[in-house]
Structures are given as structure tokens and as C-alpha cells.
């Protein structure tokens, strides 16, 4: 690849990430309804056709934001699992980190789990970022546990429910630690 082509590719990658970052920032400050190609074009100072050269539309932008989120979530969960003083505490640490992530980044969490995307879960086409985040839950269970992926799915699903119900005010946030302890005690017995 020539130096000119390398520079163009770096610029394209930079623009791509700039659009993703702008979408995240706009969603966090004003909500996903405010994220339009027109608003993004103004924010990143590129024309709408340039945006469309990177993304087919808003759902593609949301998918790209979600992938960024899964990368961040995976790293966050990994840090929590590795920082647990003993293996028995890893599951609770990962669960707490997951709930904190959802609470601290509500618009990003929406992109990852609530808004429509073209991301495939639990399939051969599952992006590595999703699988890596899921594997942090799987890693909390013994390797010889044949049902560890099932337990990881149940934990993740339950945490998602807790995060969404708490965020929407349908369950009081004050009981979150008790719910978390209950969940970890019940599923953690099967480590």
C-alpha cells in the first residue's frame, strides 16, 4: 500500500471513529432521538454523504456504537473478574461491574441492548466484542462445569432485567445489592 493510500485509510478510520464518538456523545446528552445524520454531520463537520459513505443509516451507527460498548464492557468485566481477591468473589464482582456499567452509561447501554441493531447474539456471526464480554461471565464458573455457558446466560439475562427495570423506575434502586446477593448466591452455588 502506498503512503498516500495509507494516509487515506488512516483518515477514513479517524472519520469513522469520529462519527461513532459524536453519536455516543449526542445520545448521552440528548437521547437517541436526537441522533440524526443531519445532526451528526453538523457535529463532525462533514457532509451527510460522507456519513453515508461510512454508515448506511442510523441503525448502522447504533450498531457501531454498540460494538464500542461491548468492547468497553468486556474490558470492564475482565478488570472486575481479575481484581476479585478469590475466585468465589469473581462472579459478584463481574455482576456489580455490569450493573455499574449500565447505570453509568445509559445511552450506550441502550445501543447495546435496547435499540434495534444488526448484531447477532449467540450465533456463528457474533462479533468478538460480544463474545469476549460474555466470556467474562463464563470465566466465573469452573472449567469442568458443563453448564457454565447456561449459567452465564441466566446471569446476564437477569442482570439486564435488573438494569432496565431499575433504570425505568419499575423496581427501586435501593434493593439492588440485595437482589445481586440473591442472584449470586443462587447461581453461584453451581460454580
Residue, then its C-alpha position, 0 to 999 in steps of 0.5 A: x500500500x502506498x503512503x498516500x493510500x495509507x494516509x487515506x485509510x488512516x483518515x477514513x478510520x479517524x472519520x469513522x471513529x469520529x462519527x461513532x464518538x459524536x453519536x455516543x456523545x449526542x445520545x448521552x446528552x440528548x437521547x437517541x432521538x436526537x441522533x440524526x445524520x443531519x445532526x451528526x454531520x453538523x457535529x463532525x463537520x462533514x457532509x451527510x454523504x460522507x456519513x453515508x459513505x461510512x454508515x448506511x443509516x442510523x441503525x448502522x451507527x447504533x450498531x457501531x456504537x454498540x460494538x464500542x460498548x461491548x468492547x468497553x464492557x468486556x474490558x470492564x468485566x475482565x478488570x472486575x473478574x481479575x481484581x476479585x481477591x478469590x475466585x468465589x468473589x469473581x462472579x459478584x464482582x463481574x455482576x456489580x461491574x455490569x450493573x455499574x456499567x449500565x447505570x453509568x452509561x445509559x445511552x450506550x447501554x441502550x445501543x447495546x441492548x435496547x435499540x434495534x441493531x444488526x448484531x447477532x447474539x449467540x450465533x456463528x456471526x457474533x462479533x468478538x466484542x460480544x463474545x469476549x464480554x460474555x466470556x467474562x461471565x463464563x470465566x466465573x464458573x469452573x472449567x469442568x462445569x458443563x453448564x457454565x455457558x447456561x449459567x452465564x446466560x441466566x446471569x446476564x439475562x437477569x442482570x439486564x432485567x435488573x438494569x432496565x427495570x431499575x433504570x425505568x423506575x419499575x423496581x427501586x434502586x435501593x434493593x439492588x445489592x440485595x437482589x445481586x446477593x440473591x442472584x449470586x448466591x443462587x447461581x453461584x452455588x453451581x460454580 
